[in-house]
Amino acid sequence: MDRRNFFGGALAGTLLGASQAAAQAPSGDVVIERAASGTPHQGKVLALITPHLDDGPFFACGTVAKLLREGYTGYFIRTSNDEKDSYNLSLGETVAANERDGAEFLKTTGLKQMFDLGYRNHRMDDVARTEIRARLIFLFRLLKVDTVFSYDPWGHYEENPDHYITAQAVEAACWMSGGHLDMPEHFAAGLKPQSVSEKYYFARGPQLVNRVVDIGPVFDAKLASLRSCRTMVTHMIRGLNASLADQKLRVPALSGDESAAVHEYARVALESRDRTNGRKYGLDYAEPFHYIGPDQSLAEYVSRNAVPL
Ligand SMILES: [Zn+2]
């Protein structure tokens, strides 16, 4: 069973009847977000915030690519230093290799800048969440972030502390960033309160899914984003090859030229996942999210009662 969409299946029942023409067609409790024409998001800012370089490419870089095409400016905030993710490099070499891949990832995706918070990989539960949160609030205000992509702070069965600590810090920072009494020293430096109004949360395990993004038109861009994480993908390939060798097996497409193997592995890893997610909603490829949008609870009251000043 696909743990990731454990809750999503029950909500998805009526989706196949949704309008194919609409950019966003709500159906039941799930919204299918489709490509918009033009650049309706011009002037808006998104931030992808993950502990590891390859988190976004696996779960969100299709939607990030879509929103960048539709006018967003995007930034990448990496909270860990990725020191544990290579096959056979030393710890220091691993940090440097993933840092170089990060530069390639930016070029590939069109994200404008990368901010490295640099906490030790696999040790983020040792770091005060208030410190991570404070650094994120500063960046949200500095960059004027409207929309974030990150791990779901309420996702289930997440084993990696880097994932859930980052997720919790992101969620708290999103609303505190809008408070005029939170870190008022920022205002002396010229910053202003900045509420983050849209959140796209992804998870490795079960989560509440209420938005599914059609990434068919940007699937190649997503593939390219994962291929840019060369050190990490090579780690996965060589780990797989080692376990296959223990069974006296090998996959020729993954055991020859390294570039070709990275190309093949990324295709297989993302195609199977995103196609399975898409099939549930009548799409070729899809990314599911728990989406939290702007608070509209007073919108109707305001539209009925507000008058010009
Ligand atoms: Zn990760």
Residues whose N, C-alpha, C, O or C-beta is under 5 A from the ligand:
A	BS01	ZN	H52 D55
